[in-house]
Amino acid sequence: MSPLAAADDGGRVLTFGLFLAFVLITLGITVWARLNTRGAEDFFAGGRSFTGPQNGLALAGDYMSAASFLGIAGIIALSGYDGFLYSIGFLVAWVLTLLLVQPIRNSGRFTLADVVAYRMRQPPVRTAAAVSTVTVSVFYLLAQMVGAGALVSLVLGVRSGGTFGGVSAETAHVATIVVVGLLMICFVMYGGMKGTTWVQIVKAALLTAGAAVLTVLVLARFGFAPGAMLSAAAEASGHGDDFLAPGLRYGREVAGDPVATLLSKLDFISLALALVLGTAGLPHIVTRFFTVPDGRAARRSVHWTIVLVGVFYLMTLVLGFGATALVGPRAIAAEDPSGNTAVPQLARALGEHVGGPVGGDLLLAFVSAVAFATILAVVSGLVIASATSLAHDFFGHVLMYGRPRESQQVAVARAATLLIGALAVAAAVFARNLNVAFLVALAFAIAASAHLPALVLALCWRRFTTTGAVCGIYGGLAGALLLVAFSPVVSGRTDPVTGESLSLFPAGVDFHWFPLENPGLVSIPFGFLCAVLGTLLGREKADPGRHTELSVRSLTGIGSC
């Protein structure tokens, strides 16, 4: 039996108690925010009242998701060095974001579309931006909700083929996803951006503290000698020194098959591109730039985020390799084949070493509750980004011709929250067996393909037109989705040992023709190509005066909200 076979009743009560405490705290924040939210600016941008350090913490809380805490550590635990590439990519992405944050904040009001559509015809650009924002957010939401299902099933001791409370393990897993969805809808509908921001600040502090505690305990087991930990992980992995070198998951050398070798290397490049270029196009990250009073504060908030994110991702290295060394890859895969539960399993093993079964229950309960709070905070940020885009961009500027009442926009945003939440729950049920970090990488690729071309060209290219922006957004979005649909992520990928499906569809169903797991290598250049061709082949001409206005505004903040 694995270290995390069904927890005893005392452990379950403790875990439920901490879960409930975190939920009550966040609900309290939501109620307070509701009492202090009086208009569209409060609901969509938190009244622009947050300082740089506060927004930096919230950005880190938004970014350090279930994929970071659960998925990345799980991939490192099962794939070694190659799993750490996710951490590197997620961190390096902020260098590019730092270049764009001040122009974005100075140029927009609530959403990414505010920047792109400033010198364009509003309805087509804002409609395209709303469609792509919802699509990217739903993909990201999948990862968080899948992580929630895996986490709660683990701490409740719900194992495949078993039952819990008279229902099957699968039913319990699905019920967890539904509960997370309901809580997320509640937080956003009533708390808005102000409540979501404070939840993310609290969550960032808790997550960093939890990861730090685990990191210290892991290193203490090896006399604070990282080399000893890595050696133990390599030995326990079953791969020896190959576990600490590139090529176990990405860039593999396939003997006698140069095509497979090339595809593996290209898949790694595609993943790296998606991670590095995707952050600046993520809707829930962009909307956070508008919660501070000006571009200077936005830039300062990113400085804080880089420090916090950098420290956190260094700790995921210790957590992942520590889980391999102290729990073992077989035990991790037995609980969840994708490795999403490696950190909770590590927490229980460390707690038992320090304080016996009670210590294991305590540390597992704390880490699981922090991870659950992480999921709630991130999904709230994603949903409010989507709801803001639908209410502000589509309803406010397309349906109402740019003249909506604030009360109407907020009401539409709350209705959109319910719709997006329901869609995310339904999609997460079908994707519940995929690795959460991998799902996030797909969201990054789609964001980079659909949003980055339009955003960069709107700020930098004088000739860029409405046709180019619409073609770039729809082209990048459609290209990324098409390649994902016909990739091994959806069908055709099986475990070479067990024959079980590692794709969305079951084994035996195979209609993939695109060989890469991440579409970024093809879809990102395709998005730029569509934007350029749409501009050059379209009949309309750009307005040089509007481009000059946008350039001055993006650099100086003159005229910004």
C-alpha positions as CSV (number, residue, x, y, z in Angstrom):
1,M,0.0,0.0,0.0
2,S,1.3,3.5,-0.9
3,P,2.2,6.0,1.7
4,L,-1.0,7.8,1.0
5,A,-3.5,5.0,1.0
6,A,-6.7,6.0,2.7
7,A,-6.0,8.4,5.6
8,D,-7.4,7.5,8.9
9,D,-10.5,9.3,10.3
10,G,-8.4,11.7,12.4
11,G,-6.4,12.8,9.3
12,R,-9.5,13.3,7.3
13,V,-11.1,15.4,10.0
14,L,-8.0,17.5,10.3
15,T,-7.7,18.0,6.5
16,F,-11.4,18.9,6.2
17,G,-11.0,21.4,9.1
18,L,-8.2,23.2,7.3
19,F,-10.0,23.1,4.0
20,L,-13.0,24.6,5.7
21,A,-10.9,27.3,7.4
22,F,-9.4,28.4,4.1
23,V,-12.8,28.5,2.4
24,L,-14.3,30.5,5.3
25,I,-11.4,33.0,5.2
26,T,-11.8,33.5,1.4
27,L,-15.5,33.8,1.8
28,G,-15.0,36.5,4.4
29,I,-12.7,38.4,2.1
30,T,-15.3,38.0,-0.6
31,V,-18.1,39.5,1.6
32,W,-15.8,42.4,2.6
33,A,-15.0,43.1,-1.0
34,R,-18.6,43.0,-2.0
35,L,-19.4,45.7,0.6
36,N,-16.6,47.9,-0.9
37,T,-17.3,47.3,-4.6
38,R,-19.4,50.2,-6.0
39,G,-18.8,50.3,-9.7
40,A,-17.2,48.9,-12.8
41,E,-13.7,50.1,-11.9
42,D,-14.0,48.4,-8.5
43,F,-15.3,45.2,-9.9
44,F,-13.0,44.9,-12.9
45,A,-9.8,46.6,-11.6
46,G,-10.1,46.7,-7.8
47,G,-10.4,50.4,-7.9
48,R,-6.8,50.6,-9.1
49,S,-6.0,51.0,-5.4
50,F,-3.2,48.3,-5.0
51,T,0.4,49.2,-4.6
52,G,3.3,47.6,-6.5
53,P,4.3,45.1,-3.8
54,Q,0.6,44.2,-3.2
55,N,0.0,43.6,-6.9
56,G,3.3,41.8,-7.1
57,L,2.1,39.3,-4.5
58,A,-1.2,39.0,-6.3
59,L,0.5,38.4,-9.6
60,A,2.6,35.7,-8.1
61,G,-0.5,34.2,-6.5
62,D,-2.2,34.2,-9.9
63,Y,0.8,32.7,-11.6
64,M,1.9,30.1,-9.0
65,S,-1.0,27.8,-9.8
66,A,-1.8,24.2,-9.2
67,A,0.4,23.5,-12.2
68,S,3.3,25.0,-10.3
69,F,2.8,23.3,-7.0
70,L,1.4,20.0,-8.1
71,G,2.1,19.5,-11.8
72,I,5.7,20.7,-12.1
73,A,6.9,18.9,-9.0
74,G,5.1,15.8,-10.3
75,I,6.8,16.0,-13.7
76,I,10.2,16.5,-12.0
77,A,9.6,13.5,-9.7
78,L,8.8,11.3,-12.7
79,S,11.0,12.8,-15.5
80,G,13.9,14.3,-13.6
81,Y,15.8,17.1,-15.2
82,D,13.3,17.5,-18.1
83,G,10.6,18.4,-15.6
84,F,12.6,21.3,-14.3
85,L,12.5,22.8,-17.8
86,Y,8.9,23.9,-17.0
87,S,10.2,25.9,-14.0
88,I,12.8,27.6,-16.1
89,G,10.4,28.4,-18.8
90,F,7.8,29.8,-16.4
91,L,10.4,32.1,-14.8
92,V,12.2,33.3,-18.0
93,A,8.8,34.3,-19.4
94,W,8.7,37.2,-17.0
95,V,11.7,38.9,-18.7
96,L,9.6,39.4,-21.8
97,T,6.6,40.4,-19.7
98,L,8.7,43.1,-18.0
99,L,9.3,44.7,-21.4
100,L,5.6,44.9,-22.1
101,V,4.0,45.6,-18.7
102,Q,4.3,49.4,-18.7
103,P,3.1,50.0,-22.3
104,I,0.1,47.6,-21.6
105,R,-0.8,49.4,-18.4
106,N,-0.5,52.9,-19.9
107,S,-2.5,52.0,-23.0
108,G,-5.4,50.0,-21.6
109,R,-8.2,50.3,-19.0
110,F,-9.4,46.8,-18.1
111,T,-8.4,44.2,-20.8
112,L,-5.9,43.3,-23.4
113,A,-8.4,44.3,-26.1
114,D,-8.2,47.9,-24.8
115,V,-4.6,48.0,-26.0
116,V,-5.1,46.3,-29.4
117,A,-8.3,48.1,-30.3
118,Y,-7.1,51.6,-29.4
119,R,-6.3,52.5,-33.0
120,M,-8.6,50.0,-34.7
121,R,-12.3,49.6,-35.5
122,Q,-13.6,48.5,-32.1
123,P,-16.3,45.8,-32.7
124,P,-14.3,43.2,-34.7
125,V,-11.2,43.5,-32.7
126,R,-13.0,43.3,-29.3
127,T,-15.1,40.4,-30.4
128,A,-12.1,38.4,-31.5
129,A,-10.3,39.3,-28.2
130,A,-13.3,38.2,-26.1
131,V,-13.5,34.8,-28.0
132,S,-9.8,34.1,-27.5
133,T,-9.7,35.3,-23.9
134,V,-12.5,32.9,-22.9
135,T,-10.8,30.0,-24.8
136,V,-7.4,30.5,-23.2
137,S,-8.9,30.9,-19.7
138,V,-11.0,27.7,-20.1
139,F,-7.8,25.8,-21.0
140,Y,-6.0,27.2,-17.9
141,L,-9.1,26.5,-15.8
142,L,-9.0,22.9,-16.8
143,A,-5.6,22.5,-15.2
144,Q,-6.6,24.0,-11.9
145,M,-9.8,22.0,-11.6
146,V,-8.1,18.7,-12.6
147,G,-5.5,19.4,-9.9
148,A,-8.3,20.0,-7.4
149,G,-9.9,16.7,-8.2
150,A,-6.7,14.8,-7.9
151,L,-5.8,16.5,-4.6
152,V,-9.1,16.0,-2.8
153,S,-9.4,12.4,-4.0
154,L,-5.9,11.8,-2.6
155,V,-6.5,13.2,0.9
156,L,-9.9,11.5,1.2
157,G,-8.3,8.2,0.3
158,V,-10.5,7.7,-2.7
159,R,-8.7,5.2,-4.9
160,S,-9.5,4.0,-8.4
161,G,-12.0,1.2,-8.2
162,G,-13.0,2.0,-4.6
163,T,-15.8,3.9,-3.1
164,F,-16.3,6.9,-0.8
165,G,-19.5,7.8,1.0
166,G,-21.3,5.2,-1.0
167,V,-20.2,6.6,-4.4
168,S,-17.5,5.4,-6.7
169,A,-14.0,7.0,-6.9
170,E,-14.8,8.5,-10.3
171,T,-18.0,10.1,-9.0
172,A,-16.2,11.5,-6.0
173,H,-13.5,13.0,-8.3
174,V,-16.2,14.6,-10.5
175,A,-18.0,16.0,-7.4
176,T,-14.8,17.7,-6.3
177,I,-14.5,19.5,-9.6
178,V,-18.1,20.6,-9.3
179,V,-17.6,22.0,-5.8
180,V,-14.5,23.9,-6.8
181,G,-16.4,25.4,-9.7
182,L,-19.2,26.5,-7.4
183,L,-16.8,28.2,-5.0
184,M,-15.0,29.9,-7.9
185,I,-18.3,31.3,-9.2
186,C,-19.3,32.5,-5.8
187,F,-15.9,34.3,-5.2
188,V,-16.0,36.2,-8.6
189,M,-19.7,37.0,-8.7
190,Y,-19.6,38.7,-5.3
191,G,-16.0,39.7,-4.7
192,G,-15.0,41.0,-8.1
193,M,-11.4,41.9,-8.7
194,K,-10.9,43.5,-5.2
195,G,-11.9,40.3,-3.5
196,T,-9.9,38.1,-5.9
197,T,-6.8,40.2,-5.4
198,W,-6.8,39.9,-1.7
199,V,-7.5,36.1,-1.9
200,Q,-4.4,35.8,-4.2
201,I,-2.2,37.8,-1.9
202,V,-3.1,35.6,1.1
203,K,-2.7,32.5,-1.1
204,A,0.7,33.6,-2.4
205,A,2.0,34.1,1.2
206,L,0.7,30.7,2.3
207,L,2.0,28.8,-0.8
208,T,5.5,30.3,-0.5
209,A,5.5,29.5,3.2
210,G,4.3,25.9,2.6
211,A,6.8,25.3,-0.1
212,A,9.6,26.7,2.1
213,V,8.7,24.4,5.0
214,L,8.8,21.3,2.7
215,T,12.1,22.4,1.1
216,V,13.8,22.8,4.5
217,L,12.5,19.4,5.6
218,V,13.6,17.7,2.4
219,L,17.1,19.2,2.6
220,A,17.4,18.4,6.3
221,R,16.8,14.7,5.4
222,F,20.0,14.9,3.4
223,G,22.1,17.0,5.7
224,F,21.4,20.1,3.6
225,A,23.5,18.6,0.8
226,P,21.7,19.0,-2.5
227,G,24.1,16.7,-4.1
228,A,23.2,13.9,-1.8
229,M,19.5,14.5,-2.5
230,L,20.1,14.4,-6.3
231,S,22.1,11.2,-6.0
232,A,19.3,9.5,-3.9
233,A,16.7,10.7,-6.5
234,A,18.7,9.3,-9.4
235,E,19.1,5.9,-7.6
236,A,15.4,5.7,-6.6
237,S,14.2,6.7,-10.1
238,G,15.4,3.5,-11.8
239,H,17.1,5.6,-14.5
240,G,20.4,6.3,-12.8
241,D,22.4,9.3,-13.8
242,D,20.1,9.8,-16.9
243,F,17.5,11.1,-14.5
244,L,19.7,14.1,-13.8
245,A,20.4,14.8,-17.5
246,P,18.3,16.1,-20.4
247,G,16.6,13.6,-22.7
248,L,14.4,11.5,-20.4
249,R,11.2,13.2,-21.5
250,Y,12.2,15.8,-24.2
251,G,14.9,15.7,-26.8
252,R,15.2,11.9,-26.5
253,E,17.7,10.1,-28.7
254,V,15.7,7.2,-30.3
255,A,18.1,4.6,-31.5
256,G,17.7,3.8,-35.2
257,D,14.9,6.3,-35.7
258,P,16.2,9.8,-36.6
259,V,12.7,11.1,-37.3
260,A,11.5,10.3,-33.8
261,T,14.6,11.9,-32.4
262,L,14.1,15.1,-34.4
263,L,10.4,15.2,-33.3
264,S,11.3,14.9,-29.7
265,K,13.8,17.8,-29.9
266,L,11.3,19.9,-31.8
267,D,8.6,19.2,-29.1
268,F,11.0,20.6,-26.5
269,I,11.6,23.7,-28.5
270,S,7.9,24.1,-29.0
271,L,7.3,23.8,-25.3
272,A,10.0,26.3,-24.5
273,L,8.5,28.9,-26.9
274,A,5.0,28.4,-25.5
275,L,6.2,28.9,-21.9
276,V,8.4,31.9,-22.6
277,L,6.1,33.8,-25.0
278,G,2.7,32.8,-23.5
279,T,2.8,34.7,-20.2
280,A,2.5,38.2,-21.7
281,G,-0.6,37.0,-23.5
282,L,-2.4,35.4,-20.6
283,P,-5.7,37.3,-20.0
284,H,-5.6,36.9,-16.2
285,I,-2.1,38.2,-16.0
286,V,-2.8,41.2,-18.3
287,T,-5.9,42.2,-16.2
288,R,-3.7,42.4,-13.1
289,F,-1.7,45.2,-14.6
290,F,-4.8,47.5,-14.5
291,T,-5.3,47.1,-10.7
292,V,-2.4,49.6,-9.9
293,P,-2.6,53.4,-10.4
294,D,0.0,53.8,-13.2
295,G,2.6,52.1,-15.4
296,R,5.4,52.7,-13.0
297,A,3.5,50.8,-10.2
298,A,2.8,48.0,-12.7
299,R,6.4,47.6,-13.6
300,R,7.4,47.6,-9.9
301,S,4.8,44.9,-9.3
302,V,6.5,42.7,-11.9
303,H,9.8,43.2,-10.2
304,W,8.3,41.8,-7.0
305,T,6.7,38.9,-9.0
306,I,10.0,37.9,-10.6
307,V,11.7,37.6,-7.1
308,L,8.8,35.6,-5.6
309,V,8.3,33.4,-8.7
310,G,12.1,32.8,-9.0
311,V,12.4,31.6,-5.3
312,F,9.3,29.4,-5.6
313,Y,10.4,27.6,-8.8
314,L,13.8,26.9,-7.3
315,M,12.0,25.2,-4.5
316,T,10.0,23.1,-6.9
317,L,13.4,21.5,-7.9
318,V,13.9,20.3,-4.3
319,L,10.3,19.2,-4.0
320,G,10.3,17.2,-7.2
321,F,13.6,15.4,-6.7
322,G,12.9,15.1,-3.0
323,A,9.6,13.3,-3.8
324,T,11.5,10.9,-6.1
325,A,14.1,10.1,-3.4
326,L,11.8,9.9,-0.4
327,V,8.5,8.6,-1.9
328,G,9.6,6.9,-5.1
329,P,8.3,7.1,-8.6
330,R,6.3,3.9,-8.4
331,A,4.3,5.1,-5.3
332,I,3.8,8.5,-6.9
333,A,2.5,7.0,-10.2
334,A,0.3,4.6,-8.3
335,E,-1.7,7.4,-6.7
336,D,-1.8,9.5,-9.9
337,P,0.0,8.4,-13.2
338,S,0.6,12.0,-14.1
339,G,2.4,12.8,-10.9
340,N,-0.1,15.5,-9.7
341,T,0.0,14.2,-6.1
342,A,3.8,14.0,-5.6
343,V,3.9,17.0,-3.3
344,P,1.1,15.8,-0.9
345,Q,2.7,12.4,-0.8
346,L,6.1,14.0,0.0
347,A,4.5,16.1,2.7
348,R,3.0,13.0,4.4
349,A,6.4,11.2,4.2
350,L,8.2,14.1,5.7
351,G,5.6,14.6,8.5
352,E,5.8,11.0,9.5
353,H,9.5,11.1,9.7
354,V,9.4,14.1,12.0
355,G,6.3,13.3,14.1
356,G,5.0,9.9,13.3
357,P,1.5,9.3,11.9
358,V,0.1,12.5,13.6
359,G,2.9,14.5,12.0
360,G,2.2,13.0,8.6
361,D,-1.5,13.9,8.9
362,L,-0.7,17.4,10.1
363,L,1.7,18.2,7.3
364,L,-0.4,16.5,4.6
365,A,-3.5,18.5,5.8
366,F,-1.6,21.8,5.7
367,V,-0.1,21.3,2.3
368,S,-3.3,20.0,0.8
369,A,-5.3,22.9,2.2
370,V,-2.7,25.4,0.8
371,A,-2.8,23.7,-2.6
372,F,-6.6,23.8,-2.5
373,A,-6.5,27.6,-1.6
374,T,-4.1,28.0,-4.5
375,I,-6.5,26.4,-6.9
376,L,-9.4,28.6,-5.7
377,A,-7.4,31.8,-6.0
378,V,-6.1,31.0,-9.5
379,V,-9.5,29.9,-10.9
380,S,-11.1,33.1,-9.5
381,G,-8.5,35.2,-11.4
382,L,-9.1,33.3,-14.6
383,V,-12.9,33.6,-14.4
384,I,-12.8,37.3,-13.7
385,A,-10.5,37.9,-16.6
386,S,-13.0,36.1,-18.9
387,A,-16.0,37.8,-17.4
388,T,-14.4,41.2,-17.7
389,S,-13.6,40.7,-21.4
390,L,-17.2,39.5,-22.2
391,A,-18.8,42.4,-20.2
392,H,-16.4,45.2,-21.1
393,D,-15.3,44.2,-24.6
394,F,-18.2,42.3,-26.2
395,F,-21.2,43.7,-24.3
396,G,-19.9,47.2,-23.6
397,H,-18.2,48.1,-26.9
398,V,-19.8,45.7,-29.4
399,L,-23.5,45.3,-28.3
400,M,-23.8,48.7,-26.6
401,Y,-21.5,50.7,-29.0
402,G,-19.2,51.8,-26.2
403,R,-21.9,53.5,-24.1
404,P,-23.0,51.0,-21.5
405,R,-24.0,51.9,-17.9
406,E,-21.6,50.6,-15.3
407,S,-24.3,48.7,-13.6
408,Q,-25.1,46.9,-16.8
409,Q,-21.5,45.9,-17.3
410,V,-21.1,44.5,-13.8
411,A,-24.4,42.5,-14.1
412,V,-23.3,41.0,-17.4
413,A,-19.9,40.1,-15.9
414,R,-21.7,38.2,-13.1
415,A,-23.8,36.4,-15.6
416,A,-20.8,35.6,-17.7
417,T,-19.0,34.2,-14.5
418,L,-21.8,31.6,-14.2
419,L,-21.6,30.6,-17.8
420,I,-17.8,30.3,-17.9
421,G,-17.7,28.4,-14.6
422,A,-20.2,25.8,-15.9
423,L,-18.2,25.4,-19.1
424,A,-15.0,24.9,-17.2
425,V,-16.5,22.3,-14.9
426,A,-17.9,20.3,-17.9
427,A,-14.6,20.4,-19.7
428,A,-12.5,19.5,-16.6
429,V,-14.5,16.3,-16.1
430,F,-13.4,15.0,-19.4
431,A,-9.7,16.1,-19.0
432,R,-9.4,14.9,-15.4
433,N,-6.6,12.3,-16.0
434,L,-4.1,14.7,-17.7
435,N,-1.1,16.3,-16.0
436,V,-2.0,19.8,-14.9
437,A,1.4,21.4,-15.9
438,F,1.0,20.0,-19.3
439,L,-2.5,21.4,-19.7
440,V,-1.2,24.8,-18.6
441,A,1.6,24.6,-21.3
442,L,-1.2,24.2,-23.9
443,A,-2.9,27.3,-22.5
444,F,0.4,29.2,-22.8
445,A,0.8,28.1,-26.4
446,I,-2.7,29.3,-27.3
447,A,-2.2,32.6,-25.6
448,A,1.1,33.2,-27.3
449,S,-0.4,32.3,-30.7
450,A,-3.6,34.4,-30.4
451,H,-2.7,37.4,-28.3
452,L,1.0,38.1,-28.6
453,P,1.1,38.9,-32.4
454,A,-1.8,41.4,-32.1
455,L,-0.5,42.9,-28.9
456,V,3.1,43.4,-30.1
457,L,2.2,44.6,-33.6
458,A,-0.4,47.0,-32.3
459,L,2.2,48.7,-30.1
460,C,5.1,48.6,-32.6
461,W,3.9,48.5,-36.2
462,R,2.6,51.7,-37.7
463,R,0.9,50.0,-40.7
464,F,-1.0,47.5,-38.5
465,T,-4.7,47.5,-39.2
466,T,-8.0,46.1,-37.9
467,T,-8.0,43.3,-40.5
468,G,-4.5,42.3,-39.4
469,A,-5.5,42.3,-35.7
470,V,-8.6,40.1,-36.4
471,C,-6.7,37.7,-38.7
472,G,-3.9,37.4,-36.2
473,I,-6.1,36.7,-33.2
474,Y,-8.4,34.2,-35.0
475,G,-5.6,32.7,-37.1
476,G,-3.4,32.1,-34.1
477,L,-6.3,30.8,-32.0
478,A,-7.7,28.5,-34.7
479,G,-4.2,27.2,-35.6
480,A,-3.3,26.3,-32.1
481,L,-6.7,24.6,-31.4
482,L,-6.5,22.7,-34.6
483,L,-3.0,21.4,-34.0
484,V,-4.0,20.4,-30.4
485,A,-7.1,18.6,-31.6
486,F,-5.0,16.4,-34.0
487,S,-2.0,15.9,-31.7
488,P,-1.1,13.1,-29.3
489,V,-2.6,15.0,-26.5
490,V,-6.1,14.1,-27.7
491,S,-5.5,10.7,-29.3
492,G,-3.0,8.1,-30.1
493,R,-0.6,8.3,-27.2
494,T,-0.3,5.2,-25.0
495,D,2.0,3.9,-22.3
496,P,4.5,1.6,-23.9
497,V,4.5,-0.7,-20.9
498,T,0.9,-1.0,-19.9
499,G,-0.8,0.0,-23.2
500,E,-3.1,2.5,-21.3
501,S,-4.1,5.7,-23.0
502,L,-2.1,8.8,-22.1
503,S,-4.4,10.9,-24.3
504,L,-7.8,12.4,-23.8
505,F,-9.5,9.6,-25.8
506,P,-9.2,6.0,-24.8
507,A,-6.7,3.5,-26.2
508,G,-7.6,2.3,-29.7
509,V,-8.9,5.8,-30.8
510,D,-6.2,7.4,-32.9
511,F,-6.8,10.3,-35.3
512,H,-3.8,12.4,-34.7
513,W,-1.5,13.6,-37.5
514,F,0.3,16.5,-35.9
515,P,3.3,14.8,-34.2
516,L,4.2,17.4,-31.5
517,E,2.5,17.5,-28.1
518,N,2.7,21.3,-27.9
519,P,1.7,23.4,-30.9
520,G,3.7,26.5,-30.1
521,L,6.5,26.0,-32.6
522,V,4.0,26.1,-35.5
523,S,1.0,28.1,-34.1
524,I,3.0,31.1,-32.8
525,P,4.7,32.0,-36.1
526,F,1.4,31.2,-37.8
527,G,-0.4,33.8,-35.7
528,F,2.2,36.4,-36.6
529,L,2.0,35.4,-40.3
530,C,-1.8,35.8,-40.2
531,A,-1.5,39.2,-38.6
532,V,1.0,40.4,-41.2
533,L,-0.8,39.0,-44.2
534,G,-4.1,40.4,-43.0
535,T,-2.6,43.8,-42.8
536,L,-0.7,43.7,-46.1
537,L,-3.6,42.1,-48.1
538,G,-6.4,44.0,-46.5
539,R,-7.9,47.1,-48.2
540,E,-8.0,49.4,-45.2
541,K,-5.2,51.7,-44.3
542,A,-3.8,52.4,-40.8
543,D,-4.3,55.8,-39.2
544,P,-0.7,57.2,-38.5
545,G,-2.1,59.7,-36.1
546,R,-3.8,57.1,-33.9
547,H,-0.5,55.1,-33.9
548,T,1.4,58.2,-32.7
549,E,-1.2,58.8,-29.9
550,L,-0.9,55.1,-28.8
551,S,2.9,55.3,-28.8
552,V,3.0,58.5,-26.7
553,R,0.4,57.0,-24.3
554,S,2.1,53.7,-24.0
555,L,5.5,55.3,-23.2
556,T,4.4,58.2,-21.0
557,G,1.0,57.2,-19.6
558,I,-0.6,60.5,-20.7
559,G,-4.3,60.0,-21.1
560,S,-4.3,56.5,-19.4
561,C,-6.9,55.6,-16.8
